[in-house]
Amino acid sequence: VRVVFDVSFSAAGRKIVPRVEVVDNHAVASTGSVLEVAYRNDGKGRSLALALLDDGSLICSIGSRSRSLIGGGRFNARRFDLSEEVDTPVSSLGSDGRKSILAGLKDGRILRWRLQKDTRPMLEETIHTSIEGDAVTEMAFLLGDETLITGTSLGRVDAWIPVRGHGPSRPVSYRRVHSLDPMPAAVRAIAPSARDKQFVT
């Protein structure tokens, strides 16, 4: 959804009324409930939702809105169940909205799938953090969607960037480039700045 402000004028003056408008509808769960979701919209009619369900399922929905001369067009989405590719409970979700979706695991690993237009995402990389069993509790991309910030149950905060490898396919992998001083407790939220590459944990 998005918040739209309706403006009207009368003899009494200007009136601004907020209204919630549905942008698209990703049906990620037919039963049960959603525990966590990572959602991105490119502002051009395409969006995705990566959801963790209460039964442990990991669902990805990728959709787009068809263009229409009148109105916004029809929204269509495809649903992909990624659960069979995850062998450890998921503890956090993330996406840059364009190239990758990520699932942080309770054993300290991060699984990264490459987005492929409207087809099933491809599991491309397993990122190993330095301490086994230190759950990845939060993930967020900074402005520009290149730098990934991760937070863990032991309070560790790391910055990662994608690095293109050698060879004909030149595969992309994430490399840790900076580690901050550990927090005194588990990282429960990461709030990136909308203006620069600062963030708050």
Sequence and secondary structure as in RCSB ss.txt:
>XXXX:A:sequence
VRVVFDVSFSAAGRKIVPRVEVVDNHAVASTGSVLEVAYRNDGKGRSLALALLDDGSLICSIGSRSRSLIGGGRF
NARRFDLSEEVDTPVSSLGSDGRKSILAGLKDGRILRWRLQKDTRPMLEETIHTSIEGDAVTEMAFLLGDETLIT
GTSLGRVDAWIPVRGHGPSRPVSYRRVHSLDPMPAAVRAIAPSARDKQFVT
>XXXX:A:secstr
 EEEEEEEEETTEEEEEEEEE        SSS EEEEEEEE SSSEEEEEEEETTS EEEEEEEE   SSSS  E
EEEEEE GGG  S EEEEEE SSSEEEEEETTSEEEEEEEETTEEEEEEEEEE SSTT  EEEEEE TTS  EEE
EETT  EEEEEEEE SSSS  EEEEEEEE    SS     EE SSSS EE 
